[in-house]
Amino acid sequence: MENDKHYVLRFGAFELEMPQKNLSREGVRLKLGGRASSLLAALVEAGGNLVARDELLACVWPGQAIDDSVIRVHLSALRKILGASEGGEQLIVNEAGRGYRLSLPVSRIGSVEEVGPDNDQAAGIMLPARIDAIIGRDDTVTSLAEQLISRRFITVAGPGGIGKTTVGIATGRVASQKAGATAFFVDFSPIGSGELVPPTVAATIGLTAATSNLVNALVAEFKDKSILLLLDNCEHVLEEVAAIAENLLMSIPGLMILCTSREPLGAQGEWIHRLKPLELPPTDMSVSVEEIGRFPAVALFCERARSIRHDFVLGPENFTAVADICRRLDGMPLAIEFAAARMNVMTASAIAEGLKERFDLLSKGRRTAMSRHKTLRATLDWSYELLSITSRQVLNRLAVFRSTFGVADAQAVAVGGDISDIDVFEHLVDLVEKSMLITQSSNGEMRYRLLETTRQYALEKLIVSGEGNSVRRKHAKHLISIFSDTKDAWEGKASKAHTDTRREYIDDIRAAIDWAVSDDGDITLGQEVLATSSSLWFYASLPSEFITHTRRFLSAIKYDGGCDRSFELLAAYGHALWHKEGPYDEMLNAFEKALMIARYRNDHDLVLRAVWGVWAQQILSGQYDLSLRTANEFVESLTPHDGVANRATGLHMQALSSHFSGYHERALALLEQVIEADKAPVRSDHRNHAQVDGKIAVLSLLMRIKWLTGAPDEAMELAKVCAEDAFELDHTLSICYGLGVGCIPVAIANRQYGIAREWIMALRAETKAKGLDHWANFADGYEAAIDGHREMPESASKMQREMFEVARRVNHENSGQVADVQWFNCLAKAS
């Protein structure tokens, strides 16, 4: 596999970008887990040839003893993503006893080396030579060159510092050599007036005749020739460049014009290419140092760092910080170069930390650079000054958004004074045109985003204007309105699609909370933002972070009488403590205080949620009989007006408590009622009261009962289905619940140690990424049980200790079915 160069493998409607292993279908990126992407890469690289089982294992799990079922689990998830061929056949074919192969032909789009400038003058190509390497732009240059030859007129647009000139020169060189064209580079950055555009073009091309009519002079010189004009830095002379371009293209058939500008020209026949930042390594992907170093943004940083420190090496001690720097700078080449220039006096970690004051840190550019590229602030000053006064004001107000936002969001914070709803929309369009905002489509809606450096710049302007607090207050109130249906989300009534859409606001929630606890903030508004958004933190599997935020507000929570805001914070806090720290006194205290508020307010729905929390603490802490009484009380308190979700929750509570109390037949009967009541499709579309996927929760209990009641093979099949669904769902809390409560213990009980270890590895990765210490105990405890250790995690709960001890005994005692039955029964006997 050629891992050192960028290339694309195309099969059917799919493209696999290498070496990053990014999969897309008809241009739409598809999300793949690390194992699945490695499996796919091995199969696609084989080009339809058979890949033996041992080869796959060597590629994906080098040096590990892995069970065949593990391959099947990941391949099954991969098949679901790929779908079937037009004839209904699987795209990944299993040849029994031999291996696997891809059923589609594969073509490779190789890395295109930049056309060299060695023979430029001989070919009549008067373009600047590039001293530094061009990183991460091969595909863009190749595609633009082909488009330029066929379309004749392209503008490469984008914010300052994104590399428009670099891409423009490389594209011009490739296109002119392919087309046999004479190429000229016209730089408008030094001129300050549109009147100077014609003489600048004339002087660059070397016209000696009078240029009072530039178009006629150029037509006379080049009418029957092939010519390429690269017009660079056009944003401040748009009208004049647009007029010349239109006239020349109509008069010279062999002319190609390539422009670079922060804003398109708006000319007839113009094709616009919005240049994107360099690709970044994802935050949620476990990759090696070598793989991270191949992402273009990181590769650029490393190349520039080595240019000033020959001993710089990307390694285990700095690759995380380097990747963080590139992400914080949004993959902007100029900003990355500024950051790398500090490597002569700072470590990567210090630079990453220093980016909080990025305009002071990134203030050293090349002495020979144009003035507006010598510092990051100068680059933004140039763009800012090209805006109208009202566009600047709108931009400043939009800087409170940390993530993407829609038109309605923008209007909620930017309307005010002389700026109306319509004004905001019009200036959004203007800011996009001038590359101060980036657009992206999400769920059929156009959304907008400021690059982080632009946002920090505009935020400074907002604070200086004196509007900072008033706009942040609007921002916080708007977030509260977005998350006004808190109860529906907690009770499983909110659809997954609805919650997915709102997940985009989590960075804005963080921003609103940070402001609320500041000296100029509003603590009550901050509480309301966190309380109304509480379910989102569990949907995003971030209970650990939720605890941190809640503890900032605990002293301001009112318990006597309270309010919905206080209830939501306490109930969600107790819930978060379970996942992070375990079912201890602080968790129980939070739910009991929430219950007190709910009863005082006589709110039946809130009472049920608080009682569920008390029950959860009881069963998780090993008080099974007490939890069964609480579950029965929950069900008995239900009214005819309670919906399916509450009834299913009550039945599930009874089933779990019955199971752990030793009443397995009754547990199965109750669980069957849950299944019947919900009649869930293949995938439930909501979380249950535990904020865990409903299907995963049911399967986790069902497989345990099936194993106990004499169907170990059926239990193991359920475990594989549960794990597969959990991984495909990609919800950390659901994965932790499914693996920790059901899949791993059933695999150990069936002595399927290979797949148990694979699931333990997956569980550990999930818990480490999200700081879920309680769930991490399951990974450590089960691993100790397989290895025969008695040393269990010190912070393990009573339930966990009992489960680990049973797993250890089942694993190492050869007492047949008796030991197997103990797996489920001893919990009740030991408590």
Secondary structure as GFF3:
##gff-version 3
##sequence-region A 1 831
A	DSSP	beta_strand	7	11	.	.	.	ID=ss1
A	DSSP	beta_strand	14	18	.	.	.	ID=ss2
A	DSSP	beta_strand	22	25	.	.	.	ID=ss3
A	DSSP	beta_strand	28	30	.	.	.	ID=ss4
A	DSSP	alpha_helix	34	45	.	.	.	ID=ss5
A	DSSP	beta_strand	51	52	.	.	.	ID=ss6
A	DSSP	alpha_helix	53	60	.	.	.	ID=ss7
A	DSSP	alpha_helix	68	82	.	.	.	ID=ss8
A	DSSP	beta_strand	92	95	.	.	.	ID=ss9
A	DSSP	beta_strand	99	102	.	.	.	ID=ss10
A	DSSP	beta_strand	107	109	.	.	.	ID=ss11
A	DSSP	alpha_helix	120	123	.	.	.	ID=ss12
A	DSSP	beta_strand	125	126	.	.	.	ID=ss13
A	DSSP	alpha_helix	138	151	.	.	.	ID=ss14
A	DSSP	beta_strand	153	157	.	.	.	ID=ss15
A	DSSP	alpha_helix	164	179	.	.	.	ID=ss16
A	DSSP	beta_strand	182	187	.	.	.	ID=ss17
A	DSSP	three_ten_helix	194	196	.	.	.	ID=ss18
A	DSSP	alpha_helix	197	205	.	.	.	ID=ss19
A	DSSP	alpha_helix	214	222	.	.	.	ID=ss20
A	DSSP	beta_strand	227	232	.	.	.	ID=ss21
A	DSSP	alpha_helix	238	251	.	.	.	ID=ss22
A	DSSP	beta_strand	255	261	.	.	.	ID=ss23
A	DSSP	beta_strand	271	274	.	.	.	ID=ss24
A	DSSP	alpha_helix	289	293	.	.	.	ID=ss25
A	DSSP	alpha_helix	296	308	.	.	.	ID=ss26
A	DSSP	alpha_helix	319	328	.	.	.	ID=ss27
A	DSSP	alpha_helix	333	340	.	.	.	ID=ss28
A	DSSP	three_ten_helix	341	344	.	.	.	ID=ss29
A	DSSP	alpha_helix	348	354	.	.	.	ID=ss30
A	DSSP	three_ten_helix	355	357	.	.	.	ID=ss31
A	DSSP	alpha_helix	358	361	.	.	.	ID=ss32
A	DSSP	three_ten_helix	371	373	.	.	.	ID=ss33
A	DSSP	alpha_helix	376	385	.	.	.	ID=ss34
A	DSSP	alpha_helix	389	398	.	.	.	ID=ss35
A	DSSP	alpha_helix	407	414	.	.	.	ID=ss36
A	DSSP	alpha_helix	421	433	.	.	.	ID=ss37
A	DSSP	beta_strand	438	442	.	.	.	ID=ss38
A	DSSP	beta_strand	445	449	.	.	.	ID=ss39
A	DSSP	alpha_helix	452	465	.	.	.	ID=ss40
A	DSSP	alpha_helix	468	482	.	.	.	ID=ss41
A	DSSP	alpha_helix	486	490	.	.	.	ID=ss42
A	DSSP	alpha_helix	496	502	.	.	.	ID=ss43
A	DSSP	three_ten_helix	503	505	.	.	.	ID=ss44
A	DSSP	alpha_helix	506	516	.	.	.	ID=ss45
A	DSSP	alpha_helix	523	532	.	.	.	ID=ss46
A	DSSP	alpha_helix	534	539	.	.	.	ID=ss47
A	DSSP	alpha_helix	543	551	.	.	.	ID=ss48
A	DSSP	three_ten_helix	554	556	.	.	.	ID=ss49
A	DSSP	alpha_helix	564	580	.	.	.	ID=ss50
A	DSSP	alpha_helix	585	600	.	.	.	ID=ss51
A	DSSP	alpha_helix	604	620	.	.	.	ID=ss52
A	DSSP	alpha_helix	624	636	.	.	.	ID=ss53
A	DSSP	alpha_helix	644	660	.	.	.	ID=ss54
A	DSSP	alpha_helix	664	678	.	.	.	ID=ss55
A	DSSP	alpha_helix	694	708	.	.	.	ID=ss56
A	DSSP	alpha_helix	712	729	.	.	.	ID=ss57
A	DSSP	alpha_helix	732	737	.	.	.	ID=ss58
A	DSSP	pi_helix	738	743	.	.	.	ID=ss59
A	DSSP	alpha_helix	744	749	.	.	.	ID=ss60
A	DSSP	alpha_helix	753	770	.	.	.	ID=ss61
A	DSSP	alpha_helix	773	787	.	.	.	ID=ss62
A	DSSP	alpha_helix	798	812	.	.	.	ID=ss63
A	DSSP	alpha_helix	816	830	.	.	.	ID=ss64
###
